Amino acid sequence: MNPYLRLSPEVASALEAGEAVVALESTIISHGMPYPENVETALQVEQTIREAGAIPATIAIMDGKMQAGLTTDQLELLGRSGLSVTKASRRDIPLLIQRKQLGATTVAATMIVAAAAGIPVFATGGIGGVHRGGAQDFDISADLQELAQTKVAVVCAGAKSILDLPLTLEYLETFGVPVLGYQTEEFPAFYTRQSGLSVDARMDSAEAIAEMLHIKWELGLCGGAIVANPVPEEFSMDPTYLNATIEKALALAASEGVKGKAVTPYLLAKIKELTEGRSLVSNIELVMNNARLAAGIAVALRNIKATI
């Protein structure tokens, strides 16, 4: 056992018994939504995973440990602390552990902790990617490199709409990361089901996805995969309206000098404001939708392993 990894009793017991476990990130709690919706959503997501037959393992950096599985009080701490919590990616983990500081894990950091714990499936909202203008300033999320090297499947509603989606998909192709569309041939764009871009392959069941993942890893191929699961139709935003809103939010971010880690939480908050809360509703619903699918994939992977 990694001395810097701590599992909750429930997660430890589930992994020991070979049960299906789904990892969850914590940046969405501290930076992705306002309080108290963030904590309420986190608890609902965990309950959704339980109802689908798996055990949730929300991940964070706490008390000098990589923690997989949080108590309600720990979720409340992350939610109330909000933007004051460090947004933790790969480079931040050792420093936060050394200083015993609180860190909310991004997609990249959550993948690292999930892999260390032996959890192969992770549900989130949307991955990071190549930012608009990234071809010039190299503003590229560490999520993409983590997907290239860490054996965890990420169930998401595609990449966040604020990004350069064509470049994000090009980057993933370069590093051999499969992009699977769940019951879709189009890569979803977080708040909207439409991007005009194609996935690598359409998959119509959790079982088919689990079989593909099992084969990939049995072949010794490094890295994870993206399972792109579109936001439910009734909560999908109009892409033309959404893109206009994003452009306005980007202009405001540039005028205020927002850069680096602060860009994504700023834009998500500004888009929520400009859409009068409609983007937050979409965000919550797509996370729930991803949690259900992730649990199904985790259960299917467990069943495959049980037959070997």
PLY file of the C-alpha trace (Angstrom):
ply
format ascii 1.0
element vertex 308
property float x
property float y
property float z
element edge 307
property int vertex1
property int vertex2
end_header
0.00 0.00 0.00
1.25 3.47 -0.89
2.05 5.23 2.44
0.50 8.44 1.11
-2.74 6.79 0.02
-5.66 6.51 2.45
-8.89 4.67 1.63
-12.14 5.08 3.50
-13.25 1.84 5.22
-16.09 1.43 2.68
-13.83 1.86 -0.35
-11.11 -0.37 1.12
-13.64 -3.10 1.85
-15.18 -2.85 -1.63
-11.81 -3.08 -3.38
-10.74 -6.00 -1.22
-13.96 -7.84 -2.13
-13.58 -7.09 -5.85
-16.69 -4.91 -5.96
-17.32 -2.20 -8.54
-15.98 1.21 -7.46
-16.25 4.56 -9.25
-13.84 7.43 -8.61
-15.14 11.01 -8.38
-13.18 14.26 -8.47
-13.44 17.08 -5.93
-12.59 20.18 -7.99
-16.18 20.11 -9.22
-17.19 20.55 -5.56
-14.87 23.39 -4.61
-14.44 25.17 -7.96
-17.17 23.94 -10.30
-20.37 24.91 -8.47
-21.48 27.35 -5.76
-22.34 26.29 -2.20
-24.66 24.61 -1.23
-25.46 23.16 -4.68
-21.95 21.69 -4.83
-22.34 19.57 -1.69
-25.90 18.59 -2.54
-24.77 17.49 -6.00
-21.79 15.55 -4.61
-24.06 13.61 -2.26
-26.61 12.97 -5.03
-23.87 11.71 -7.37
-22.63 9.29 -4.72
-26.19 8.06 -4.16
-26.71 7.63 -7.91
-23.63 5.41 -8.09
-24.83 3.29 -5.15
-28.26 2.84 -6.75
-26.52 1.63 -9.93
-24.67 -1.09 -8.03
-21.23 0.45 -7.38
-19.40 2.17 -4.53
-18.46 5.87 -4.88
-14.93 7.02 -4.04
-14.73 10.81 -4.03
-11.06 11.84 -4.07
-9.18 14.76 -2.49
-5.84 15.62 -0.88
-6.34 15.84 2.90
-4.13 15.74 6.01
-1.02 14.76 4.10
-2.71 11.90 2.22
-4.33 11.12 -1.11
-7.80 10.29 0.18
-10.19 8.00 -1.76
-13.64 8.01 -0.18
-14.87 11.04 1.77
-17.26 11.46 4.66
-20.17 13.90 4.50
-18.24 16.26 6.78
-15.26 16.18 4.43
-17.50 16.93 1.44
-19.01 19.80 3.41
-15.52 21.16 4.16
-14.64 21.19 0.45
-17.94 22.76 -0.51
-17.87 25.53 2.10
-14.20 26.32 1.49
-14.85 26.79 -2.23
-12.24 28.67 -4.23
-9.89 28.90 -1.23
-9.12 25.19 -1.69
-6.10 24.55 -3.92
-7.06 23.18 -7.32
-4.74 20.17 -7.38
-3.28 18.69 -10.54
-0.31 16.30 -10.92
2.36 18.87 -10.06
0.55 19.99 -6.89
0.07 16.63 -5.16
3.49 16.21 -3.48
3.59 19.81 -2.27
0.10 19.62 -0.77
0.96 16.34 0.94
4.24 17.74 2.31
2.43 20.84 3.66
-0.64 18.87 4.79
-2.87 21.29 2.90
-6.32 20.69 1.46
-6.48 20.02 -2.27
-9.45 19.49 -4.59
-8.40 17.06 -7.30
-8.73 17.83 -11.00
-9.32 15.13 -13.60
-5.56 14.51 -13.82
-5.01 14.26 -10.06
-8.12 12.12 -9.57
-6.85 9.69 -12.21
-3.51 9.41 -10.39
-5.15 8.62 -7.05
-7.70 6.27 -8.63
-4.93 4.32 -10.37
-2.94 4.11 -7.13
-6.03 2.69 -5.38
-6.85 0.25 -8.20
-10.02 2.01 -9.38
-10.25 1.87 -13.21
-13.41 3.97 -13.79
-13.91 7.64 -13.01
-16.97 9.86 -13.54
-16.74 13.62 -13.95
-18.47 16.51 -15.73
-16.11 17.38 -18.56
-12.39 17.00 -19.15
-9.94 19.86 -19.63
-8.17 20.26 -22.95
-6.49 22.70 -25.28
-7.69 26.21 -24.45
-8.72 28.61 -27.18
-5.48 30.17 -28.34
-3.60 27.15 -27.02
-1.78 26.70 -30.32
0.02 29.97 -29.55
0.33 30.08 -25.75
0.45 26.31 -25.01
-2.38 26.57 -22.47
-3.15 22.84 -22.43
-4.75 20.99 -19.53
-2.67 18.35 -17.76
-5.77 16.13 -18.05
-4.76 15.22 -21.61
-1.29 13.95 -20.69
-2.76 12.00 -17.79
-5.20 10.31 -20.15
-2.21 9.35 -22.30
-0.37 7.57 -19.49
-2.72 6.54 -16.66
-4.95 3.44 -16.87
-8.29 4.98 -15.88
-11.37 5.41 -18.07
-12.98 8.84 -17.74
-16.73 9.06 -18.24
-17.58 12.66 -19.12
-19.88 14.85 -21.20
-16.99 15.46 -23.58
-14.67 18.43 -23.07
-15.77 21.73 -21.61
-17.34 24.01 -24.23
-14.94 26.84 -23.34
-12.07 24.90 -24.97
-10.76 24.48 -28.51
-12.47 21.16 -29.16
-10.89 20.29 -32.54
-7.38 20.80 -31.13
-8.29 18.85 -27.99
-9.33 15.85 -30.09
-6.19 16.17 -32.26
-4.05 16.11 -29.12
-5.83 13.00 -27.82
-5.37 11.26 -31.16
-1.64 12.06 -31.15
-1.22 10.39 -27.76
-3.37 7.37 -28.58
-6.31 8.05 -26.27
-9.52 6.37 -27.54
-12.57 8.65 -27.57
-15.69 6.50 -27.33
-19.17 7.94 -27.83
-21.88 6.38 -25.67
-24.87 5.93 -28.00
-23.57 8.78 -30.15
-21.24 9.34 -33.08
-20.76 13.04 -32.21
-18.38 14.33 -29.57
-20.49 16.18 -26.97
-19.45 19.64 -25.77
-20.37 19.62 -22.07
-23.50 21.82 -21.86
-24.59 20.77 -25.36
-24.84 17.46 -27.19
-23.57 19.05 -30.41
-20.04 19.96 -31.46
-19.94 18.94 -35.14
-16.98 16.67 -34.30
-16.81 12.88 -34.45
-15.78 10.35 -31.81
-13.44 7.46 -32.64
-16.12 4.82 -32.15
-19.74 4.59 -31.06
-20.51 2.17 -28.21
-24.09 1.38 -27.29
-23.72 -0.42 -23.96
-21.71 -0.31 -20.77
-20.77 -3.95 -21.37
-19.23 -3.19 -24.77
-17.23 -0.32 -23.30
-15.99 -2.50 -20.43
-14.93 -5.24 -22.86
-12.97 -2.75 -24.97
-11.24 -1.31 -21.87
-10.37 -4.80 -20.64
-8.82 -5.69 -24.00
-6.86 -2.41 -24.17
-5.28 -2.95 -20.78
-4.71 -6.70 -21.29
-2.78 -5.77 -24.43
-0.44 -3.76 -22.23
-1.42 -0.45 -23.84
-0.80 2.41 -21.44
-3.19 5.22 -20.78
-6.89 5.64 -20.28
-9.88 6.33 -22.48
-12.63 8.87 -22.76
-16.22 7.69 -22.63
-18.14 10.67 -24.01
-21.69 10.63 -22.67
-23.89 13.48 -23.97
-25.91 15.59 -21.54
-29.54 14.36 -21.57
-31.53 15.89 -24.44
-33.88 17.88 -22.22
-30.96 19.64 -20.51
-28.83 20.27 -23.61
-28.29 23.96 -24.40
-28.56 25.46 -27.89
-25.00 25.47 -29.34
-25.35 28.85 -31.11
-26.55 30.60 -27.96
-23.95 28.78 -25.86
-21.03 29.72 -28.14
-22.08 33.38 -28.09
-22.21 33.25 -24.30
-18.78 31.63 -24.10
-17.28 34.28 -26.38
-18.66 36.99 -24.10
-17.27 35.23 -21.01
-13.86 34.81 -22.69
-13.74 38.51 -23.54
-14.53 39.39 -19.93
-11.82 37.01 -18.67
-9.27 38.62 -21.00
-10.24 42.14 -19.94
-9.85 41.19 -16.28
-6.51 39.45 -16.83
-7.71 36.01 -15.69
-5.07 33.36 -16.47
-3.88 29.82 -15.66
-5.81 27.73 -13.15
-8.27 30.57 -12.55
-9.61 30.54 -16.12
-11.94 27.52 -15.98
-13.69 28.33 -12.66
-14.03 31.98 -13.73
-15.61 31.03 -17.06
-17.98 28.47 -15.53
-19.17 31.04 -12.98
-19.54 33.75 -15.63
-21.45 31.44 -17.98
-23.79 30.53 -15.12
-24.40 34.23 -14.55
-24.93 35.02 -18.24
-27.31 32.07 -18.75
-29.24 32.95 -15.58
-28.44 29.59 -14.00
-29.37 27.36 -16.93
-25.78 26.18 -17.37
-25.66 25.05 -13.72
-28.78 22.91 -14.23
-27.16 21.30 -17.27
-23.94 20.78 -15.32
-25.69 18.98 -12.47
-27.74 16.75 -14.77
-24.80 15.72 -16.95
-22.76 14.76 -13.88
-25.61 12.52 -12.67
-25.89 10.99 -16.13
-22.15 10.26 -16.21
-22.25 8.71 -12.73
-24.91 6.20 -13.81
-22.96 5.17 -16.88
-19.68 4.94 -14.98
-21.28 2.65 -12.42
-22.57 0.43 -15.22
-19.10 0.21 -16.77
-17.51 -0.54 -13.38
-20.01 -3.34 -12.75
-19.39 -4.77 -16.23
-15.61 -4.69 -15.68
-16.06 -6.47 -12.36
-18.12 -9.16 -14.09
-15.45 -9.65 -16.75
-12.75 -10.08 -14.11
-14.93 -12.53 -12.20
-15.02 -14.85 -15.22
-11.26 -14.94 -15.75
0 1
1 2
2 3
3 4
4 5
5 6
6 7
7 8
8 9
9 10
10 11
11 12
12 13
13 14
14 15
15 16
16 17
17 18
18 19
19 20
20 21
21 22
22 23
23 24
24 25
25 26
26 27
27 28
28 29
29 30
30 31
31 32
32 33
33 34
34 35
35 36
36 37
37 38
38 39
39 40
40 41
41 42
42 43
43 44
44 45
45 46
46 47
47 48
48 49
49 50
50 51
51 52
52 53
53 54
54 55
55 56
56 57
57 58
58 59
59 60
60 61
61 62
62 63
63 64
64 65
65 66
66 67
67 68
68 69
69 70
70 71
71 72
72 73
73 74
74 75
75 76
76 77
77 78
78 79
79 80
80 81
81 82
82 83
83 84
84 85
85 86
86 87
87 88
88 89
89 90
90 91
91 92
92 93
93 94
94 95
95 96
96 97
97 98
98 99
99 100
100 101
101 102
102 103
103 104
104 105
105 106
106 107
107 108
108 109
109 110
110 111
111 112
112 113
113 114
114 115
115 116
116 117
117 118
118 119
119 120
120 121
121 122
122 123
123 124
124 125
125 126
126 127
127 128
128 129
129 130
130 131
131 132
132 133
133 134
134 135
135 136
136 137
137 138
138 139
139 140
140 141
141 142
142 143
143 144
144 145
145 146
146 147
147 148
148 149
149 150
150 151
151 152
152 153
153 154
154 155
155 156
156 157
157 158
158 159
159 160
160 161
161 162
162 163
163 164
164 165
165 166
166 167
167 168
168 169
169 170
170 171
171 172
172 173
173 174
174 175
175 176
176 177
177 178
178 179
179 180
180 181
181 182
182 183
183 184
184 185
185 186
186 187
187 188
188 189
189 190
190 191
191 192
192 193
193 194
194 195
195 196
196 197
197 198
198 199
199 200
200 201
201 202
202 203
203 204
204 205
205 206
206 207
207 208
208 209
209 210
210 211
211 212
212 213
213 214
214 215
215 216
216 217
217 218
218 219
219 220
220 221
221 222
222 223
223 224
224 225
225 226
226 227
227 228
228 229
229 230
230 231
231 232
232 233
233 234
234 235
235 236
236 237
237 238
238 239
239 240
240 241
241 242
242 243
243 244
244 245
245 246
246 247
247 248
248 249
249 250
250 251
251 252
252 253
253 254
254 255
255 256
256 257
257 258
258 259
259 260
260 261
261 262
262 263
263 264
264 265
265 266
266 267
267 268
268 269
269 270
270 271
271 272
272 273
273 274
274 275
275 276
276 277
277 278
278 279
279 280
280 281
281 282
282 283
283 284
284 285
285 286
286 287
287 288
288 289
289 290
290 291
291 292
292 293
293 294
294 295
295 296
296 297
297 298
298 299
299 300
300 301
301 302
302 303
303 304
304 305
305 306
306 307
